[in-house]
Amino acid sequence: MRGSTYSPPVFEFNPTRPKWQQIAEVVRERIASGEYPERALISEVKLEQEFGVARDTVRKATAALRAEGLIVTTPGMGSFVADR
């Protein structure tokens, strides 16, 4: 495609662990480091693009983070970093 700025994902998954667990781990580390400040939107679409995975894979990762209390999801608004 002419004018396309698409570049393939650069994240290399460990083939011995589920991708959703690895994505959750990366997001967990970003939250802990402050890369995602409180109440920052965590876009499933951006995570899909960044990691080159299907929506279901990202949803499993965000479900795990939600279960840990690290993110909250508001219907119609998206997922956000939980108040610390």
PLY file of the C-alpha trace (Angstrom):
ply
format ascii 1.0
element vertex 84
property float x
property float y
property float z
element edge 83
property int vertex1
property int vertex2
end_header
0.00 0.00 0.00
1.30 3.38 -0.93
1.65 5.83 1.97
1.12 3.15 4.58
2.97 3.60 7.86
2.22 0.09 9.14
5.12 -1.67 10.76
4.94 -5.21 12.11
4.88 -5.74 15.87
8.31 -5.90 17.45
7.32 -7.82 20.59
8.65 -11.35 20.56
6.50 -13.79 22.47
7.88 -16.67 24.48
6.33 -19.72 22.79
6.07 -21.62 26.09
3.57 -19.18 27.69
0.15 -17.97 26.53
0.32 -14.63 24.74
-2.40 -13.12 26.93
-0.28 -13.77 30.04
2.72 -12.08 28.45
0.65 -9.06 27.42
-0.80 -8.79 30.93
2.73 -8.93 32.32
3.90 -6.08 30.06
0.90 -3.90 30.97
1.35 -4.75 34.68
5.00 -3.61 34.46
3.97 -0.41 32.66
1.43 0.38 35.38
4.00 -0.30 38.13
6.60 1.92 36.44
4.14 4.78 36.01
4.19 4.57 32.22
0.40 4.47 32.43
-0.51 7.16 34.97
-3.63 6.80 37.11
-6.81 6.81 35.08
-4.89 6.45 31.80
-6.91 4.74 29.10
-5.64 1.33 28.10
-6.93 0.83 24.56
-7.58 -2.75 23.50
-7.24 -1.71 19.87
-3.78 -0.21 20.49
-2.69 -3.31 22.39
-3.91 -5.49 19.50
-1.85 -3.45 17.07
1.22 -3.24 19.29
1.37 -6.98 19.96
-0.11 -8.17 16.67
-2.72 -10.38 18.32
-6.47 -10.94 18.10
-8.99 -9.02 20.20
-9.79 -12.13 22.30
-6.14 -12.40 23.34
-6.11 -8.79 24.52
-9.44 -9.27 26.29
-8.05 -12.22 28.25
-5.09 -10.06 29.31
-7.30 -7.15 30.39
-9.66 -9.54 32.21
-6.71 -10.84 34.23
-5.60 -7.29 35.08
-9.16 -6.38 36.02
-9.34 -9.44 38.32
-6.13 -8.25 40.01
-7.67 -4.82 40.56
-5.09 -3.06 38.38
-7.57 -1.77 35.82
-11.25 -0.91 35.82
-13.54 -1.05 32.81
-16.44 1.33 32.29
-18.91 0.21 29.62
-18.83 2.60 26.69
-15.72 4.34 28.04
-12.99 1.69 28.04
-10.42 0.34 30.49
-8.46 2.59 32.80
-5.69 2.20 35.37
-7.32 1.77 38.79
-6.78 4.36 41.50
-3.81 3.40 43.62
0 1
1 2
2 3
3 4
4 5
5 6
6 7
7 8
8 9
9 10
10 11
11 12
12 13
13 14
14 15
15 16
16 17
17 18
18 19
19 20
20 21
21 22
22 23
23 24
24 25
25 26
26 27
27 28
28 29
29 30
30 31
31 32
32 33
33 34
34 35
35 36
36 37
37 38
38 39
39 40
40 41
41 42
42 43
43 44
44 45
45 46
46 47
47 48
48 49
49 50
50 51
51 52
52 53
53 54
54 55
55 56
56 57
57 58
58 59
59 60
60 61
61 62
62 63
63 64
64 65
65 66
66 67
67 68
68 69
69 70
70 71
71 72
72 73
73 74
74 75
75 76
76 77
77 78
78 79
79 80
80 81
81 82
82 83
